[in-house]
Amino acid sequence: MPYSFYPHTADIRLKVTGSTRGEVFGLAVQAMADLIKEGFCKKDKPDFSREERLELKSIDGTSLLVDFLSEVLTLSHIRKTIFCDVIFDTLAETELKAILRGKATDQFDKDIKAVTYHEAELKKSENGQWESILVFDI
């Protein structure tokens, strides 16, 4: 499983693992979507009727991941959309340009208040996989 959830007091803790930095970012978006509305994005032929362009710069890779997910969460609330997929035009250590794809929804099953920096660290493990722990404030 490319992502897994762990119990955490008043929060939800997530570990994401991927073969590339982009895969970790994409899987984190999928995991957050699954938290907001379980199974919403998992269809054989998903209908992504909404798209949003996003450009970000941060001080390092970990901050970029947290800032990115925070922007996705904010756009989800503003647009009443659950974003299921991301296509990167650019993904560097401290900046990204991407297109978010998702679907409108009338409600969220779980309200994520924030993506926190607590425990966050995007790193390449000894086995060559990229990984990060993320904590969502609920």
N, C-alpha and C positions, 0 to 999 in steps of 0.2 A: 504494500500500500504506500503510495507516494506521500500521503500525509496522514497524521493520526492525532487525535485529541486526547488530552490528559486532564484529569480533574485539578482544579486550582480554586482556592477560596475566592468566591464572588467574581471569578474571572474564568475564561476558558483558555487553556494553554494548548498550543499547536506546534507540532514538529513537522517541518516540510523538508523533503529530500528530493533532489533531482540531479540529473547528469550535467546540467548547465545552470548558470545564473538565471537565464530566461525561463527555464522550466520551473525553478523554485518560485519565481514571481507569478507565473501562470497558475501553478498549483495552489499558491496561497490565495489567489483570486477565487479559484474554484472552491477551496475549503471555506473561505469566508461566505461565499454564496450558499454553500451547503449549511452553514450555521444559520444564516438569515432565513432560509426557507429550504428545508431538507428535500433533496431530490428534484428541485425546481429546474436545474440545468441538465439533468441526466435524462436525455431523450435520444433515440436513435438518430433523428434528424432535427436538431434544435433549430428553432425559428428565432434568429437574432434580429429582431425588428428595430432595435435601438443601437446606435453607435455614438461614442463620445471620443474626441481626440484629447490627448493628455500629454503635456510636456512638463517635466520636473528636473530640478537640479538639487542636489544635496551635498553634504560634506563628505560622506563616505557611502559605501555599499549598503551597510546596515540601515543607515538613516534613509537612504533612497528607498529601500524596501518598505520601511515603516511609513514614510511619507506617501509613497505610492498607494499602499493599502488604505491609508487615511483618506486620500483623495477619492479612491474608488468608493469607499464607504460614504463620504459626503455626497458624491454624485448619485449614489444609490438612493439616498434620502431625498435629495432635491428633485431628481427625475422620476422617483417611484419606479425604479428599475433595478433588477438584480443582474449584475454583470457576471457572465459565465466564462468569458473568454477574452484574451488579450493578444493582439498582434503588435510586435515591436518593430518600429521603423529603425530605432536606435536604442541600444541598451549598453551603456558603458558603466564604469565604476561609480560615477557620481551624477549621471544624467540619463534621461530616457525620453523617448518620443514613442507614443503608442496609440493604438485604437482599441477602445474597450467595446465589447459586443455583449448585448444582453437582451432581456425581455422585460416588458412592463409587468408590474404586479399591483394588486390592490391592497396587499398587506404583507408585512414581515411576520414570520412566526417567532423570531427571536430578535430583540433589539440590541445591537452592538453599539455601545456608547462611544468607544474609542479603541484604536489600535495603539498599544503602549510600547514604549522603548524598554520596559522592564524585561530583562533576560534576552532581549533581541541581540542576535549576532549572526550575520550572514558570513559563512566561512566555507572553505573547501576542506573536507575531512581527509584523513589519512588514506582512505580508499579512493580518493579522487572525486567523490560526490560532493555537490554543493548542498548545504543544509542551513536551516535557521529554526530557532525557537521563536514563537510569537505569542504574545499574551493579549487577548481581547477583553476589554472591560465591558461587562454586561450588566 
